[in-house]
Amino acid sequence: MGLLTTTIGAYPKPDYVKLPDWFDDLDTSGPTEGWAEAMKVLGKDAEVTIEKGTHQAVIDQVDAGIDIPTDGEIARENYIHYHCRHLEGMDFVNLTEKTLRNGNYSSFLPTVRGTVKPRKLFLAHDWERAQKITDKPLKITMPGPLTVADTVVDEFYGNNKDLGKAISEALNQEVHSLANAGCKYIQIDEPLFARYPESAIEFGIENLERAFHNCPEHVVRTVHVCCGYPDKIDKDDYPKAPKESYFKIAEAMENSSIMAISFEDAHRYNDLKLLEIFKNTMIILGVVAIAKSRVETVDEIKIRLKEALEHIDPHRLIAAPDCGLGILGKKLAIRKLKNLSKAAHSIEV
């Protein structure tokens, strides 16, 4: 059947799921402020509407040939703050302005004012809602400790290491809840590993492993490390994380307990010698761009995957988009996923 395929997280929301989406407002606080109000408007129909939208997202991925789909993050305004809403200690009423991502933009953000811990476990419900529509194994995603710490304002812990530790302990409870429910693929997103590789090595990977502590053997412990979104499609000059960041964190990631790591490669090609650093870790390689309207052909995707296979065993390579698909819109996303799947599945391994 060739190489396996997966998606990374977000999928375009159907029009009837009238929740704010950070892909429509990447550099403002709009989605963060508007999600709770939008949920009130959906009222008693919220769960039915979100379930319908989630099922459509899963079906689209499966029909496009994806082997390990996600729930599309349909219920979320963004992958970070949706999770934070379920944590004690996070103030979503009194937002605080903060400059983010090495000074690339500023936003009004939720503020940590007390001990961070789960208010109520929720991801097993999200996984079950999506899994029941398909026989394919459904992957669930959550934001990583370093990325959360950098995307809120801390008025309590005083440093990202201690805040990240508290976040990772909260994530760990969700990991075990998901595993007990039957979820096989759990992915923690840490794009900030690419922005701050030194912090990743100093304490970020330790906190990531803490989030997966005592995770059952049947769960594929996955981390996604992308290099940043633009604020609109087909924008070429937006500030990405440094290209060399992947090399800086590679050895530490290989020596960690993480089983699979997701890298973007389609937006800008990596030196594929990067893959040779990983002797045991699975690599999820981004082979379609998520912020470009041009649809990669089956042949060019296949060529890139074959180039990657010169540096890694086929049973440890999974094909994917670079990151979430929300900025593309549904039609473009489906076209890219179909070509990705055709290319990956046609490779003899």
C-alpha positions in Angstrom: 0.0 0.0 0.0 3.0 2.3 0.0 3.7 4.9 2.6 1.2 5.8 5.3 -0.4 9.3 5.3 -1.7 11.5 8.0 -2.8 15.1 8.5 -1.4 17.4 11.2 -4.4 19.0 12.9 -6.7 21.7 11.7 -9.1 21.4 8.7 -11.3 24.1 7.3 -14.5 24.6 9.3 -17.8 24.1 7.4 -19.8 27.3 7.0 -22.5 26.0 9.4 -20.0 25.7 12.2 -20.2 29.4 13.1 -17.2 29.5 15.5 -14.3 32.0 15.1 -11.2 30.6 13.5 -7.6 31.8 13.9 -7.0 31.2 10.2 -9.4 34.1 9.5 -7.7 36.4 12.0 -4.2 35.1 12.6 -2.6 38.3 14.0 -5.4 39.6 16.3 -7.2 38.5 19.4 -10.6 38.2 17.7 -11.0 34.4 17.9 -9.8 34.3 21.5 -12.4 37.0 22.5 -15.2 35.7 20.3 -15.3 31.9 20.9 -17.2 31.9 24.1 -19.8 34.2 22.7 -20.1 32.1 19.6 -20.7 29.0 21.7 -23.5 30.8 23.5 -25.1 31.7 20.2 -25.0 28.0 19.1 -26.7 27.2 22.4 -28.2 23.7 22.8 -27.4 22.9 19.2 -23.6 23.4 19.7 -22.7 19.7 20.3 -24.8 18.5 17.3 -23.4 21.2 15.0 -19.8 20.5 16.1 -20.3 16.8 15.7 -21.7 17.2 12.2 -18.8 19.5 11.2 -16.2 17.1 12.8 -17.6 14.1 10.9 -17.5 16.0 7.7 -13.8 16.9 8.2 -13.0 13.3 9.0 -14.9 12.0 6.0 -13.2 14.4 3.7 -9.8 13.3 4.9 -10.6 9.6 4.7 -12.2 10.0 1.2 -9.0 11.8 0.1 -7.0 8.7 1.1 -5.6 9.7 4.5 -4.7 6.7 6.7 -4.5 8.6 10.1 -6.9 11.5 10.0 -7.5 14.1 12.8 -10.8 15.5 14.1 -9.9 18.7 12.1 -10.0 20.7 15.3 -13.4 21.9 14.3 -14.5 22.8 17.8 -11.4 25.0 18.4 -10.8 28.7 17.7 -7.1 27.7 17.7 -5.2 24.8 18.8 -3.7 26.5 21.9 -6.4 28.6 23.5 -9.2 26.0 23.1 -7.1 23.7 25.4 -6.3 26.6 27.8 -10.1 27.2 28.3 -10.2 23.8 30.0 -7.5 24.7 32.5 -7.8 26.3 35.9 -5.6 29.4 36.4 -6.3 30.8 32.9 -8.1 34.2 32.8 -9.9 34.6 29.5 -11.8 37.7 30.7 -9.0 40.1 31.5 -6.7 39.7 28.5 -3.1 41.1 28.4 -1.2 42.4 25.4 2.0 40.5 24.5 4.5 40.5 21.7 4.9 37.1 20.2 7.1 34.9 18.0 10.4 36.8 18.3 8.6 40.1 17.9 6.7 39.2 14.7 3.3 40.4 16.1 1.4 41.3 19.2 -2.0 40.2 20.5 -4.2 40.3 23.6 -3.9 36.9 25.3 -5.3 34.9 28.2 -3.4 35.5 31.4 -2.1 32.9 33.9 -3.2 34.1 37.4 -3.1 30.9 39.4 -2.1 27.3 39.6 -2.6 25.6 36.2 -4.4 22.3 36.4 -7.3 20.6 34.5 -10.7 21.9 35.2 -12.3 19.0 33.4 -10.8 16.4 31.1 -12.3 16.8 27.6 -10.1 15.4 24.8 -11.3 11.8 25.2 -14.8 13.1 24.4 -13.4 15.0 21.4 -11.6 11.9 20.2 -14.7 9.6 20.6 -16.9 12.2 18.7 -14.5 12.0 15.7 -13.5 8.3 15.9 -17.1 6.9 15.7 -17.4 8.1 12.1 -14.5 6.0 10.7 -12.6 2.7 11.1 -9.3 4.5 10.5 -7.3 5.3 13.6 -8.1 8.9 14.6 -5.3 11.1 15.9 -5.9 13.8 18.5 -3.7 16.8 19.0 -2.9 19.2 21.9 -0.6 22.2 22.3 2.8 21.6 23.9 4.0 23.2 27.1 6.6 25.5 25.6 4.1 26.7 22.9 1.4 27.3 25.4 3.7 29.2 27.8 4.7 31.5 24.9 1.1 32.1 23.8 -0.3 33.2 27.1 0.8 35.9 29.6 2.3 34.5 32.8 1.5 36.5 35.9 2.0 33.6 38.3 4.9 31.2 37.7 7.5 33.7 36.6 9.3 31.6 34.0 8.5 29.4 31.0 10.1 26.3 32.5 7.9 26.2 35.6 4.8 27.2 33.7 5.6 24.6 31.1 6.0 21.9 33.9 2.5 22.7 35.2 1.1 22.6 31.7 2.8 19.3 30.9 1.3 17.7 34.1 -2.1 18.9 33.0 -1.5 17.5 29.5 -0.4 14.2 31.0 -3.8 13.7 32.5 -5.4 14.2 29.0 -2.9 11.7 27.5 -3.9 9.0 30.0 -7.6 9.7 29.5 -7.2 9.4 25.7 -5.1 6.3 26.0 -7.7 4.7 28.3 -10.4 5.6 25.8 -8.5 3.7 23.0 -6.7 6.5 21.2 -3.6 5.2 19.5 -2.2 8.4 18.0 -1.6 11.4 20.3 0.3 14.4 18.9 1.6 17.3 20.9 2.3 20.5 18.8 5.5 22.3 19.7 6.2 24.9 16.9 8.1 26.9 19.5 10.9 24.3 19.4 11.8 25.7 16.0 11.6 29.3 17.3 13.6 28.7 20.4 15.7 25.5 19.9 17.9 26.4 22.9 14.9 26.5 25.2 13.7 23.3 23.7 17.0 21.6 24.6 17.3 23.2 28.0 13.8 22.3 29.3 11.3 22.0 26.5 11.9 18.4 25.6 11.9 17.4 29.3 8.5 19.0 29.7 7.3 17.3 26.5 8.3 14.0 27.9 6.6 14.8 31.2 3.4 15.3 29.2 3.8 11.7 27.9 5.0 10.3 31.3 3.9 6.6 31.7 2.1 6.7 28.4 0.9 3.2 27.5 3.1 1.3 24.9 0.3 1.1 22.3 0.2 4.9 22.0 2.4 6.5 19.3 3.9 9.5 21.1 4.1 12.2 18.5 5.4 15.8 18.4 4.8 18.3 15.5 7.3 21.0 14.9 6.4 23.5 12.2 8.0 26.9 11.5 5.0 29.3 11.5 2.0 30.5 9.5 1.6 33.6 7.3 -1.4 35.8 7.9 -2.7 35.1 4.4 -2.3 32.5 1.6 0.5 32.9 -1.0 2.4 35.3 1.1 6.1 34.6 0.6 8.0 37.0 2.8 6.5 36.1 6.2 9.0 35.4 9.0 9.6 31.6 9.4 11.6 30.0 12.1 15.3 29.6 11.2 15.9 26.7 8.8 18.7 25.3 10.9 16.5 24.8 13.9 15.6 21.3 13.0 19.2 20.3 13.0 19.7 21.9 16.4 17.0 19.8 18.1 17.4 16.6 16.1 19.8 14.7 18.3 18.0 15.6 21.5 14.7 14.5 20.0 16.2 11.3 18.8 17.4 10.5 22.3 14.0 11.3 23.9 11.1 9.0 24.4 9.2 10.6 21.5 8.3 8.0 18.9 7.4 10.2 15.9 8.3 13.8 14.9 6.6 15.9 12.3 8.7 18.3 10.2 7.6 20.7 7.5 9.5 20.3 4.2 7.1 21.6 1.4 7.3 25.3 2.1 11.1 25.2 2.0 13.1 22.0 1.4 15.3 20.7 4.2 18.7 19.2 3.7 17.5 15.6 3.9 20.6 14.5 5.7 18.5 15.7 8.7 16.6 12.4 8.5 19.8 10.4 8.9 20.1 11.7 12.5 17.0 9.7 13.4 17.8 6.0 13.8 14.7 4.9 15.6 12.2 7.8 15.5 9.5 7.9 12.8 9.4 11.0 10.6 6.2 12.6 9.5 7.3 14.7 6.5 5.4 17.6 5.2 5.2 17.3 1.4 2.4 19.7 0.5 2.4 23.4 1.5 -0.4 24.7 3.6 -0.2 28.4 2.7 0.2 28.2 -1.1 -2.7 27.9 -3.5 -0.6 26.0 -6.0 -1.5 22.3 -5.9 1.6 20.0 -5.9 1.4 17.3 -8.5 1.4 13.6 -7.7 4.7 13.2 -9.5 6.6 16.0 -7.6 5.3 14.7 -4.2 6.4 11.2 -5.2 9.9 12.5 -6.2 10.4 14.2 -2.9 9.3 11.2 -0.9 11.7 9.0 -2.9 14.5 11.5 -2.1 13.6 11.2 1.6 13.7 7.4 1.3 17.4 7.7 0.4 18.0 8.8 4.0 15.4 6.9 6.1 13.8 3.4 6.2 10.4 3.3 4.6 8.6 1.9 7.6 9.7 5.1 9.5 8.4 7.6 7.0 4.9 9.0 6.9 3.7 11.6 4.4 1.6 14.6 5.5 0.9 18.3 4.9 3.4 20.8 6.4 0.8 21.8 9.1 -2.9 22.4 9.6 -5.0 23.0 6.5 -7.4 25.8 7.6 -5.9 28.6 5.6 -6.4 26.7 2.3 -10.1 26.3 2.4 -11.9 23.0 1.7 -11.5 22.6 -2.1 -7.8 23.3 -2.1 -7.2 21.1 1.0 -9.0 18.1 -0.6 -7.1 18.5 -3.9 -3.7 18.6 -2.0 -4.6 15.6 0.2 -5.7 13.5 -2.7 -2.4 14.1 -4.5 -0.5 13.5 -1.3 -2.2 10.1 -0.8 -1.9 9.0 -4.4 1.8 9.8 -4.3 2.5 8.1 -1.0 0.4 5.0 -1.7 2.0 4.5 -5.1 5.5 4.1 -3.7 6.7 0.5 -3.4 8.2 -0.2 -0.1 
